[in-house]
Amino acid sequence: MNRIIMACVAFGLIAILAFPFVRDAYARHQLMGKLGRTMTQQDHQAFQSWNGDASSFARSLLNRCKLENGPDAAACEPYRLALKN
């Protein structure tokens, strides 16, 4: 009985410690699904080495697009939509 309780506690602890990593991986996966076709090869490489979260990377892409195309450009719409969800 003691082994079962210890196994459950260990499993719960592992789940708690793994949760932030799983959540970040899921957010990165969602961002790649939304912006995969609009990102250039350099953007993909930058995203692979990005240390921050996925939403901050999407914000940086949106800011870059606004600088290049103007604040209300239609080309920036995929980045805006990716940040809304």
Backbone as XML, in Angstrom:
<?xml version="1.0"?>
<chain id="A" units="angstrom">
  <residue number="1" name="MET">
    <atom name="N" x="0.825" y="-1.189" z="0.000"/>
    <atom name="CA" x="0.000" y="0.000" z="0.000"/>
    <atom name="C" x="0.872" y="1.255" z="0.000"/>
  </residue>
  <residue number="2" name="ASN">
    <atom name="N" x="1.958" y="1.198" z="0.752"/>
    <atom name="CA" x="2.868" y="2.330" z="0.842"/>
    <atom name="C" x="3.521" y="2.612" z="-0.513"/>
  </residue>
  <residue number="3" name="ARG">
    <atom name="N" x="3.841" y="1.567" z="-1.267"/>
    <atom name="CA" x="4.447" y="1.740" z="-2.595"/>
    <atom name="C" x="3.483" y="2.417" z="-3.557"/>
  </residue>
  <residue number="4" name="ILE">
    <atom name="N" x="2.227" y="2.067" z="-3.475"/>
    <atom name="CA" x="1.226" y="2.664" z="-4.365"/>
    <atom name="C" x="1.089" y="4.154" z="-4.075"/>
  </residue>
  <residue number="5" name="ILE">
    <atom name="N" x="1.050" y="4.510" z="-2.825"/>
    <atom name="CA" x="0.944" y="5.925" z="-2.441"/>
    <atom name="C" x="2.176" y="6.696" z="-2.898"/>
  </residue>
  <residue number="6" name="MET">
    <atom name="N" x="3.347" y="6.132" z="-2.691"/>
    <atom name="CA" x="4.584" y="6.795" z="-3.123"/>
    <atom name="C" x="4.643" y="6.917" z="-4.645"/>
  </residue>
  <residue number="7" name="ALA">
    <atom name="N" x="4.172" y="5.915" z="-5.358"/>
    <atom name="CA" x="4.150" y="5.982" z="-6.819"/>
    <atom name="C" x="3.196" y="7.075" z="-7.290"/>
  </residue>
  <residue number="8" name="CYS">
    <atom name="N" x="2.047" y="7.187" z="-6.651"/>
    <atom name="CA" x="1.089" y="8.244" z="-7.012"/>
    <atom name="C" x="1.655" y="9.627" z="-6.717"/>
  </residue>
  <residue number="9" name="VAL">
    <atom name="N" x="2.328" y="9.780" z="-5.600"/>
    <atom name="CA" x="2.947" y="11.060" z="-5.256"/>
    <atom name="C" x="4.041" y="11.398" z="-6.261"/>
  </residue>
  <residue number="10" name="ALA">
    <atom name="N" x="4.854" y="10.410" z="-6.619"/>
    <atom name="CA" x="5.925" y="10.643" z="-7.596"/>
    <atom name="C" x="5.345" y="11.017" z="-8.957"/>
  </residue>
  <residue number="11" name="PHE">
    <atom name="N" x="4.300" y="10.321" z="-9.371"/>
    <atom name="CA" x="3.666" y="10.642" z="-10.649"/>
    <atom name="C" x="3.089" y="12.053" z="-10.635"/>
  </residue>
  <residue number="12" name="GLY">
    <atom name="N" x="2.441" y="12.417" z="-9.544"/>
    <atom name="CA" x="1.881" y="13.769" z="-9.426"/>
    <atom name="C" x="2.962" y="14.835" z="-9.458"/>
  </residue>
  <residue number="13" name="LEU">
    <atom name="N" x="4.060" y="14.585" z="-8.803"/>
    <atom name="CA" x="5.172" y="15.540" z="-8.797"/>
    <atom name="C" x="5.772" y="15.701" z="-10.194"/>
  </residue>
  <residue number="14" name="ILE">
    <atom name="N" x="5.931" y="14.598" z="-10.881"/>
    <atom name="CA" x="6.459" y="14.657" z="-12.256"/>
    <atom name="C" x="5.493" y="15.417" z="-13.159"/>
  </residue>
  <residue number="15" name="ALA">
    <atom name="N" x="4.200" y="15.180" z="-13.001"/>
    <atom name="CA" x="3.207" y="15.885" z="-13.810"/>
    <atom name="C" x="3.239" y="17.391" z="-13.543"/>
  </residue>
  <residue number="16" name="ILE">
    <atom name="N" x="3.380" y="17.772" z="-12.297"/>
    <atom name="CA" x="3.436" y="19.191" z="-11.937"/>
    <atom name="C" x="4.691" y="19.847" z="-12.522"/>
  </residue>
  <residue number="17" name="LEU">
    <atom name="N" x="5.810" y="19.152" z="-12.457"/>
    <atom name="CA" x="7.052" y="19.715" z="-12.980"/>
    <atom name="C" x="7.070" y="19.769" z="-14.502"/>
  </residue>
  <residue number="18" name="ALA">
    <atom name="N" x="6.377" y="18.853" z="-15.158"/>
    <atom name="CA" x="6.388" y="18.800" z="-16.617"/>
    <atom name="C" x="5.368" y="19.751" z="-17.247"/>
  </residue>
  <residue number="19" name="PHE">
    <atom name="N" x="4.380" y="20.186" z="-16.496"/>
    <atom name="CA" x="3.298" y="20.995" z="-17.056"/>
    <atom name="C" x="3.770" y="22.249" z="-17.799"/>
  </residue>
  <residue number="20" name="PRO">
    <atom name="N" x="4.667" y="23.087" z="-17.259"/>
    <atom name="CA" x="5.088" y="24.284" z="-17.998"/>
    <atom name="C" x="5.761" y="23.967" z="-19.334"/>
  </residue>
  <residue number="21" name="PHE">
    <atom name="N" x="6.528" y="22.890" z="-19.369"/>
    <atom name="CA" x="7.204" y="22.524" z="-20.604"/>
    <atom name="C" x="6.215" y="22.028" z="-21.656"/>
  </residue>
  <residue number="22" name="VAL">
    <atom name="N" x="5.243" y="21.272" z="-21.227"/>
    <atom name="CA" x="4.222" y="20.771" z="-22.150"/>
    <atom name="C" x="3.375" y="21.920" z="-22.670"/>
  </residue>
  <residue number="23" name="ARG">
    <atom name="N" x="3.034" y="22.854" z="-21.801"/>
    <atom name="CA" x="2.223" y="24.007" z="-22.212"/>
    <atom name="C" x="2.976" y="24.859" z="-23.236"/>
  </residue>
  <residue number="24" name="ASP">
    <atom name="N" x="4.275" y="25.086" z="-23.015"/>
    <atom name="CA" x="5.073" y="25.864" z="-23.953"/>
    <atom name="C" x="5.203" y="25.139" z="-25.297"/>
  </residue>
  <residue number="25" name="ALA">
    <atom name="N" x="5.406" y="23.842" z="-25.263"/>
    <atom name="CA" x="5.507" y="23.078" z="-26.510"/>
    <atom name="C" x="4.197" y="23.125" z="-27.283"/>
  </residue>
  <residue number="26" name="TYR">
    <atom name="N" x="3.076" y="23.069" z="-26.591"/>
    <atom name="CA" x="1.780" y="23.143" z="-27.252"/>
    <atom name="C" x="1.555" y="24.531" z="-27.862"/>
  </residue>
  <residue number="27" name="ALA">
    <atom name="N" x="1.944" y="25.575" z="-27.151"/>
    <atom name="CA" x="1.792" y="26.936" z="-27.688"/>
    <atom name="C" x="2.661" y="27.132" z="-28.924"/>
  </residue>
  <residue number="28" name="ARG">
    <atom name="N" x="3.872" y="26.590" z="-28.909"/>
    <atom name="CA" x="4.746" y="26.668" z="-30.085"/>
    <atom name="C" x="4.146" y="25.906" z="-31.261"/>
  </residue>
  <residue number="29" name="HIS">
    <atom name="N" x="3.564" y="24.753" z="-30.981"/>
    <atom name="CA" x="2.932" y="23.962" z="-32.034"/>
    <atom name="C" x="1.747" y="24.717" z="-32.644"/>
  </residue>
  <residue number="30" name="GLN">
    <atom name="N" x="0.940" y="25.343" z="-31.811"/>
    <atom name="CA" x="-0.190" y="26.114" z="-32.310"/>
    <atom name="C" x="0.268" y="27.284" z="-33.171"/>
  </residue>
  <residue number="31" name="LEU">
    <atom name="N" x="1.314" y="27.980" z="-32.734"/>
    <atom name="CA" x="1.819" y="29.113" z="-33.500"/>
    <atom name="C" x="2.343" y="28.663" z="-34.856"/>
  </residue>
  <residue number="32" name="MET">
    <atom name="N" x="3.044" y="27.545" z="-34.888"/>
    <atom name="CA" x="3.541" y="27.032" z="-36.167"/>
    <atom name="C" x="2.387" y="26.650" z="-37.085"/>
  </residue>
  <residue number="33" name="GLY">
    <atom name="N" x="1.313" y="26.156" z="-36.526"/>
    <atom name="CA" x="0.145" y="25.820" z="-37.330"/>
    <atom name="C" x="-0.524" y="27.051" z="-37.922"/>
  </residue>
  <residue number="34" name="LYS">
    <atom name="N" x="-0.536" y="28.141" z="-37.166"/>
    <atom name="CA" x="-1.187" y="29.362" z="-37.628"/>
    <atom name="C" x="-0.308" y="30.159" z="-38.585"/>
  </residue>
  <residue number="35" name="LEU">
    <atom name="N" x="0.988" y="30.201" z="-38.318"/>
    <atom name="CA" x="1.882" y="31.069" z="-39.088"/>
    <atom name="C" x="2.885" y="30.307" z="-39.947"/>
  </residue>
  <residue number="36" name="GLY">
    <atom name="N" x="2.781" y="29.010" z="-40.005"/>
    <atom name="CA" x="3.773" y="28.209" z="-40.711"/>
    <atom name="C" x="3.990" y="28.623" z="-42.156"/>
  </residue>
  <residue number="37" name="ARG">
    <atom name="N" x="2.924" y="28.927" z="-42.857"/>
    <atom name="CA" x="3.044" y="29.287" z="-44.282"/>
    <atom name="C" x="3.456" y="30.736" z="-44.513"/>
  </residue>
  <residue number="38" name="THR">
    <atom name="N" x="3.212" y="31.601" z="-43.541"/>
    <atom name="CA" x="3.560" y="33.011" z="-43.729"/>
    <atom name="C" x="4.978" y="33.324" z="-43.283"/>
  </residue>
  <residue number="39" name="MET">
    <atom name="N" x="5.592" y="32.423" z="-42.516"/>
    <atom name="CA" x="6.942" y="32.666" z="-42.017"/>
    <atom name="C" x="7.974" y="32.277" z="-43.070"/>
  </residue>
  <residue number="40" name="THR">
    <atom name="N" x="9.032" y="33.057" z="-43.132"/>
    <atom name="CA" x="10.128" y="32.744" z="-44.049"/>
    <atom name="C" x="11.042" y="31.699" z="-43.408"/>
  </residue>
  <residue number="41" name="GLN">
    <atom name="N" x="12.002" y="31.226" z="-44.176"/>
    <atom name="CA" x="12.958" y="30.254" z="-43.650"/>
    <atom name="C" x="13.760" y="30.846" z="-42.484"/>
  </residue>
  <residue number="42" name="GLN">
    <atom name="N" x="14.090" y="32.131" z="-42.587"/>
    <atom name="CA" x="14.818" y="32.788" z="-41.499"/>
    <atom name="C" x="13.944" y="32.878" z="-40.242"/>
  </residue>
  <residue number="43" name="ASP">
    <atom name="N" x="12.639" y="33.123" z="-40.435"/>
    <atom name="CA" x="11.723" y="33.168" z="-39.292"/>
    <atom name="C" x="11.634" y="31.807" z="-38.613"/>
  </residue>
  <residue number="44" name="HIS">
    <atom name="N" x="11.580" y="30.746" z="-39.404"/>
    <atom name="CA" x="11.538" y="29.396" z="-38.835"/>
    <atom name="C" x="12.792" y="29.114" z="-38.009"/>
  </residue>
  <residue number="45" name="GLN">
    <atom name="N" x="13.936" y="29.499" z="-38.545"/>
    <atom name="CA" x="15.186" y="29.275" z="-37.816"/>
    <atom name="C" x="15.236" y="30.116" z="-36.541"/>
  </residue>
  <residue number="46" name="ALA">
    <atom name="N" x="14.769" y="31.358" z="-36.638"/>
    <atom name="CA" x="14.752" y="32.219" z="-35.456"/>
    <atom name="C" x="13.800" y="31.668" z="-34.399"/>
  </residue>
  <residue number="47" name="PHE">
    <atom name="N" x="12.683" y="31.109" z="-34.837"/>
    <atom name="CA" x="11.713" y="30.545" z="-33.900"/>
    <atom name="C" x="12.277" y="29.308" z="-33.211"/>
  </residue>
  <residue number="48" name="GLN">
    <atom name="N" x="13.056" y="28.514" z="-33.921"/>
    <atom name="CA" x="13.656" y="27.328" z="-33.320"/>
    <atom name="C" x="14.638" y="27.698" z="-32.204"/>
  </residue>
  <residue number="49" name="SER">
    <atom name="N" x="15.322" y="28.818" z="-32.369"/>
    <atom name="CA" x="16.296" y="29.229" z="-31.356"/>
    <atom name="C" x="15.734" y="30.276" z="-30.383"/>
  </residue>
  <residue number="50" name="TRP">
    <atom name="N" x="14.453" y="30.604" z="-30.488"/>
    <atom name="CA" x="13.820" y="31.612" z="-29.634"/>
    <atom name="C" x="13.724" y="31.084" z="-28.210"/>
  </residue>
  <residue number="51" name="ASN">
    <atom name="N" x="14.171" y="31.879" z="-27.247"/>
    <atom name="CA" x="14.150" y="31.469" z="-25.848"/>
    <atom name="C" x="12.870" y="31.887" z="-25.131"/>
  </residue>
  <residue number="52" name="GLY">
    <atom name="N" x="12.152" y="32.830" z="-25.695"/>
    <atom name="CA" x="10.926" y="33.295" z="-25.056"/>
    <atom name="C" x="9.745" y="32.418" z="-25.405"/>
  </residue>
  <residue number="53" name="ASP">
    <atom name="N" x="8.562" y="32.887" z="-25.031"/>
    <atom name="CA" x="7.368" y="32.118" z="-25.344"/>
    <atom name="C" x="6.885" y="32.409" z="-26.758"/>
  </residue>
  <residue number="54" name="ALA">
    <atom name="N" x="5.934" y="31.626" z="-27.213"/>
    <atom name="CA" x="5.469" y="31.714" z="-28.599"/>
    <atom name="C" x="4.756" y="33.042" z="-28.882"/>
  </residue>
  <residue number="55" name="SER">
    <atom name="N" x="4.003" y="33.538" z="-27.917"/>
    <atom name="CA" x="3.272" y="34.789" z="-28.161"/>
    <atom name="C" x="4.226" y="35.972" z="-28.289"/>
  </residue>
  <residue number="56" name="SER">
    <atom name="N" x="5.327" y="35.966" z="-27.567"/>
    <atom name="CA" x="6.286" y="37.069" z="-27.713"/>
    <atom name="C" x="6.968" y="37.019" z="-29.080"/>
  </residue>
  <residue number="57" name="PHE">
    <atom name="N" x="7.183" y="35.827" z="-29.612"/>
    <atom name="CA" x="7.749" y="35.718" z="-30.955"/>
    <atom name="C" x="6.749" y="36.230" z="-31.984"/>
  </residue>
  <residue number="58" name="ALA">
    <atom name="N" x="5.483" y="35.881" z="-31.824"/>
    <atom name="CA" x="4.453" y="36.369" z="-32.748"/>
    <atom name="C" x="4.339" y="37.889" z="-32.667"/>
  </residue>
  <residue number="59" name="ARG">
    <atom name="N" x="4.464" y="38.451" z="-31.459"/>
    <atom name="CA" x="4.438" y="39.907" z="-31.314"/>
    <atom name="C" x="5.611" y="40.554" z="-32.030"/>
  </residue>
  <residue number="60" name="SER">
    <atom name="N" x="6.783" y="39.923" z="-31.971"/>
    <atom name="CA" x="7.942" y="40.489" z="-32.662"/>
    <atom name="C" x="7.752" y="40.434" z="-34.180"/>
  </residue>
  <residue number="61" name="LEU">
    <atom name="N" x="7.135" y="39.363" z="-34.678"/>
    <atom name="CA" x="6.838" y="39.295" z="-36.116"/>
    <atom name="C" x="5.820" y="40.358" z="-36.520"/>
  </residue>
  <residue number="62" name="LEU">
    <atom name="N" x="4.815" y="40.572" z="-35.683"/>
    <atom name="CA" x="3.809" y="41.598" z="-35.967"/>
    <atom name="C" x="4.438" y="42.980" z="-35.964"/>
  </residue>
  <residue number="63" name="ASN">
    <atom name="N" x="5.282" y="43.264" z="-34.995"/>
    <atom name="CA" x="5.943" y="44.569" z="-34.948"/>
    <atom name="C" x="6.831" y="44.791" z="-36.162"/>
  </residue>
  <residue number="64" name="ARG">
    <atom name="N" x="7.548" y="43.756" z="-36.576"/>
    <atom name="CA" x="8.393" y="43.868" z="-37.768"/>
    <atom name="C" x="7.544" y="44.120" z="-39.014"/>
  </residue>
  <residue number="65" name="CYS">
    <atom name="N" x="6.420" y="43.423" z="-39.102"/>
    <atom name="CA" x="5.536" y="43.616" z="-40.252"/>
    <atom name="C" x="4.963" y="45.034" z="-40.270"/>
  </residue>
  <residue number="66" name="LYS">
    <atom name="N" x="4.612" y="45.544" z="-39.102"/>
    <atom name="CA" x="4.086" y="46.911" z="-39.031"/>
    <atom name="C" x="5.139" y="47.929" z="-39.452"/>
  </residue>
  <residue number="67" name="LEU">
    <atom name="N" x="6.382" y="47.693" z="-39.077"/>
    <atom name="CA" x="7.456" y="48.611" z="-39.482"/>
    <atom name="C" x="7.690" y="48.565" z="-40.992"/>
  </residue>
  <residue number="68" name="GLU">
    <atom name="N" x="7.613" y="47.380" z="-41.560"/>
    <atom name="CA" x="7.884" y="47.232" z="-42.990"/>
    <atom name="C" x="6.716" y="47.679" z="-43.870"/>
  </residue>
  <residue number="69" name="ASN">
    <atom name="N" x="5.474" y="47.395" z="-43.421"/>
    <atom name="CA" x="4.312" y="47.607" z="-44.287"/>
    <atom name="C" x="3.346" y="48.686" z="-43.826"/>
  </residue>
  <residue number="70" name="GLY">
    <atom name="N" x="3.548" y="49.235" z="-42.660"/>
    <atom name="CA" x="2.612" y="50.211" z="-42.121"/>
    <atom name="C" x="1.731" y="49.575" z="-41.066"/>
  </residue>
  <residue number="71" name="PRO">
    <atom name="N" x="1.179" y="50.381" z="-40.171"/>
    <atom name="CA" x="0.459" y="49.835" z="-39.023"/>
    <atom name="C" x="-0.835" y="49.094" z="-39.364"/>
  </residue>
  <residue number="72" name="ASP">
    <atom name="N" x="-1.504" y="49.452" z="-40.431"/>
    <atom name="CA" x="-2.785" y="48.811" z="-40.766"/>
    <atom name="C" x="-2.704" y="47.988" z="-42.043"/>
  </residue>
  <residue number="73" name="ALA">
    <atom name="N" x="-1.547" y="47.458" z="-42.352"/>
    <atom name="CA" x="-1.360" y="46.713" z="-43.592"/>
    <atom name="C" x="-2.071" y="45.360" z="-43.529"/>
  </residue>
  <residue number="74" name="ALA">
    <atom name="N" x="-2.620" y="44.954" z="-44.666"/>
    <atom name="CA" x="-3.304" y="43.661" z="-44.742"/>
    <atom name="C" x="-2.314" y="42.505" z="-44.632"/>
  </residue>
  <residue number="75" name="ALA">
    <atom name="N" x="-1.064" y="42.746" z="-44.970"/>
    <atom name="CA" x="-0.053" y="41.688" z="-44.884"/>
    <atom name="C" x="0.197" y="41.263" z="-43.439"/>
  </residue>
  <residue number="76" name="CYS">
    <atom name="N" x="-0.139" y="42.120" z="-42.492"/>
    <atom name="CA" x="0.098" y="41.821" z="-41.076"/>
    <atom name="C" x="-1.080" y="41.099" z="-40.418"/>
  </residue>
  <residue number="77" name="GLU">
    <atom name="N" x="-2.142" y="40.879" z="-41.157"/>
    <atom name="CA" x="-3.341" y="40.261" z="-40.588"/>
    <atom name="C" x="-3.103" y="38.859" z="-40.018"/>
  </residue>
  <residue number="78" name="PRO">
    <atom name="N" x="-2.326" y="37.980" z="-40.670"/>
    <atom name="CA" x="-2.090" y="36.658" z="-40.053"/>
    <atom name="C" x="-1.420" y="36.746" z="-38.685"/>
  </residue>
  <residue number="79" name="TYR">
    <atom name="N" x="-0.537" y="37.713" z="-38.503"/>
    <atom name="CA" x="0.128" y="37.879" z="-37.212"/>
    <atom name="C" x="-0.858" y="38.375" z="-36.156"/>
  </residue>
  <residue number="80" name="ARG">
    <atom name="N" x="-1.750" y="39.271" z="-36.543"/>
    <atom name="CA" x="-2.761" y="39.769" z="-35.609"/>
    <atom name="C" x="-3.690" y="38.635" z="-35.178"/>
  </residue>
  <residue number="81" name="LEU">
    <atom name="N" x="-4.104" y="37.821" z="-36.148"/>
    <atom name="CA" x="-5.005" y="36.702" z="-35.833"/>
    <atom name="C" x="-4.316" y="35.672" z="-34.941"/>
  </residue>
  <residue number="82" name="ALA">
    <atom name="N" x="-3.038" y="35.444" z="-35.153"/>
    <atom name="CA" x="-2.307" y="34.478" z="-34.325"/>
    <atom name="C" x="-2.210" y="34.969" z="-32.886"/>
  </residue>
  <residue number="83" name="LEU">
    <atom name="N" x="-2.138" y="36.265" z="-32.684"/>
    <atom name="CA" x="-2.048" y="36.804" z="-31.325"/>
    <atom name="C" x="-3.389" y="36.849" z="-30.614"/>
  </residue>
  <residue number="84" name="LYS">
    <atom name="N" x="-4.486" y="36.930" z="-31.365"/>
    <atom name="CA" x="-5.804" y="37.003" z="-30.736"/>
    <atom name="C" x="-6.169" y="35.706" z="-30.041"/>
  </residue>
  <residue number="85" name="ASN">
    <atom name="N" x="-5.787" y="34.597" z="-30.606"/>
    <atom name="CA" x="-6.203" y="33.299" z="-30.032"/>
    <atom name="C" x="-5.190" y="32.762" z="-29.133"/>
  </residue>
</chain>
